[in-house]
Amino acid sequence: MTMNEAIHVEIQSHIAVITMNNPPANTWTEKSLYAFKQHILELDANKEIYAVVVTGAGEKFFSAGADLKVFDEGKHQAAIDMSRAFSEAFEALSDFKGVTIAAINGYAMGGGLEVALACDIRIAEEQAVMALPEAKVGLLPCAGGTQNLTALVGEGWAKLIILCGEQVSSEKALKMGLIEEVVGKGESLQSALELAGKVENQSPSSVAACKSLIQTIRYSSRAHGLIRERELFIQLFDTEDQAEGVSAFLEKRKPQWKNQ
């Protein structure tokens, strides 16, 4: 199933479901982070995978983040190793060419919320609670949390969550734009799978180009984004998917994507 028992991967058609499975709270370790990264890289290289859904095992926790026992002795090397592992794992997730969806089925704390922030879309169950509480133990979110949260919800909400240690309900998270949808208890995975299924109707080549353009605004100007938009539009005409998409539409049939 996987190279690490704490990370389970299941393929369903063109969708990969990654489950964090480290009881009782699905915490991250350096080993599980590198296993997660390796899976993401392999899935990204697999042209048959269009979407990835990330969720947690059990009913209480999506993920409680890092296992704080790693930092108990205050060793700098542990901090260096874990911050690198978090960064590489979640940046690989953010760079995945297809669509990534977090199915938040419970508490998402610290690195548990940061993996969801690295996804494209977040669906949370009504009982889920989200927070970045690192400052309470003298640390800070080091897996993209300060940057990704601010990009999603704005500076004010980000400061409320990070600087004040605010725990956010699903209802409040929806209001601030932290998540895109709230569903009933036990429904997040199915809802995420249904959404991921819609991705199968889209050209994988187009999705990859569009995702790249949307994320460009994080670090570049609007003017640059508009130029890049036109460039990628023209480049799509060199793909087999573009020819197939137009032909399928004119012939009134479902397209057969090749992701090339």
N, C-alpha and C positions, 0 to 999 in steps of 0.2 A: 504493500500500500504506500509506504513512504520510507525514507531513510532515517526518520526520527519519530519515535512513538508519540511525541508531543505535538506533531504536525501531521494531520491526516489529509490526504488528497484523494478525491473521487472525481472521475470524469463522467459527465452526463451529456452525451451528444457533443455540442461545441462549448460546453460550460464546464469549468473546473471549480469544485467546491473545496476550499481549504478550511479545515476545522482545527482550531487551537484546542488541544486536549491535554492539559497538564493540571489535573485535579489538585486541590479543590477549586482554585481560582483562575486556572488557565494562565498562569504567570509565564513570563518570558525568561529564558536563560540564553546565554551566549550560544550554546549548541542549537537550541530551537530556532534562534534568529538566523543563524547561518543555514540551517535546513530550510527555513522559510524562503530565504533569498534564493537558494539553489532551485527550489521548486518554481519560483516565479520566473527565473531565467529560463528554465526548461520549458515552461508553459508559453513564455513569450516567443520562444524559437519554434514552437509547434503551430504550424499554420492552420491546424484544425480547431484550435482553441480561440474563441472570439470573446469570451467573458470569464471573469473570475469572481466567485462569491466567497467572502471571508466571514466565518462565524465562529462561535465558541461552543464547546461541548457542554452539555448539561443545561439546566434551566435558570441558574442564578447569575452566572458570570459569562459575559462576552470575553473579557480578559481584565485582570486586575493589574496588568503592567509588569514591571520587572520584579523579580524576586529580590527583596531588599537585603536578604542575607548576603548577597554578593558584595554589598557596600558596607557591611557591618564593621569591618576593620579599618575602613577609611583608606584603603590602599589606592594610590594613584593608578597603578596598572590595571586594576579592576575597572576603574572609571574609564580609562582609555579603551580597554577591550570592549566593554559593554556599549559605550557611546558609538564606537566604530561599527559594532554589530547591528545596533539599532539603525544607524544611519544607512548602512549598505542595504539592509533588508527592506526598509520602508521607501528608500529612494528607488529601489528596483521595482517595488509595487507601483509607485507613482509613475514610473517610466514605462510600465507595461503598455503595449500598443493597443490592446483591446480595452473593454470596459470592466472596471472593478467596482464591486458593490459590497458594502459592509452590511451584514445582517446582524444587528446589535440586539442580542437576545437576553441581555442582563447588564450588570455593572460593567462599565467601560471606563477604567481608571488609568491615568498615567499613560504608559506605553500601550495600554489596551485601547485608549481613545486615540492615541497617535496612529495606530495602524488603520483605524477607521478614517481618520483625517487624510491619510495617504490614498484612500480610495476615491473614486470618482463620485460615487453616490452612497448615501447612508440611509438605511431603513432601520428604525428602532422600534422595539416593542414598548407598549405603554408603560410597563413597569421598569424600564431601563433607566439607569442613572449614569451620568457622564461627568467626568472631572479630570483636571490636571493638577493633582495635589502635591507635586514634587517639592514646592517651596516649604511645605509643612515639615519636611524631613531634611531641610537644608540643601535641596538639589533644585534642578530646573528641568523642564521638558527638553530632552536632547535628541529626540527622534523626529524633528520637524514640527513639534507642537506649537512653538511660539510663532512660527512662520505660517504654517498651514491653517491654524485656527484663525489668525488675524486676517488672512486672505479670504476666509469663508464668512466670518461674522463681523469683521471690522474691529478697530482698535478698542473701542469702549467695551464691547462684550468680551473680547479676549482678555482685557485687563481685569474684568470682573471675575472671570473664571480662574485665571492664572495668579493674579496678584492677591485676590481676596479668598482664594481657595473655595470658590462657590461650586457646589454640586448641583447639576442641572437635570431636571426631569425631562422626559421625552417631549412633553407639551411645551416647555420653555425652550428646549433645543430647537424645536420646529419653528417657534416664533422668531428666534434669532438667526435662523438659517444654518444652524449647525448640522441638522439632518434634513432630508427631503421628504420623509414620510413617517408617520406613526401607525403601527398596526397592533392588533391584539396580541396577548401573551401567546407565545408558541407559533406565531404566524410569520416571523421575520424571514426565515429561510425560504419558505414557500413563496412569499412575496418577492424576495430577491431573485429566486429562480424564474419566476414569471417575467420579471423585468429583464433578466438576462436573456430569456428566450426571445424577447423582442429584438435583441441585438442581432440575432441570427438572420433577421430580415434585411439588415443593413449590410452594405458592402464593407468587409473588413478593412480594405484599403482606404475607403472614405472615412471610416470611423477613426482609424489611426491618424489620418491627416487632420481631421476636425479636432480630435483631442489635443494634438500638438498645438494647433492654433489657439484653442481656448486657453491652454495653460501658458502660452506665450505671454499673455497679458500680465502674468505674475512678475516677470523680470524684464520686460521690454516695453517700448512705447506703442501706442495705438497705431501710429504711422507705420512703424516697422511691421506690426501685425497685419495691416492691410496689404502691404507689399507681399509679405509671405503668403497671405491668403490667395492672392492671384497666382503666385508661383506654384503653389501646391495644386490649385485648380487645374492648371495646365498640365502638371505632371501626372495627374490622374488619368489623362488621356493616353498615357503610355501603359496603363494597366489592363490586364485581361478582364478584371472585374468591371471596369467602366463599360467596355464593349458588351459584356454579358448583361449588365444592368439595363442598358438602353434596349438591347434586343429583347430581353424578357418583358420589359414594359410594353413594347410595341406588339409583341406576340401574345400578350396577356397570359403569361405564365410565371411561375415562381422562379427567380434567378438561382443559378447554381454557382455559388461563389467559390473561387479558388484561392483567395487571399494572395493574389499576385497580379 
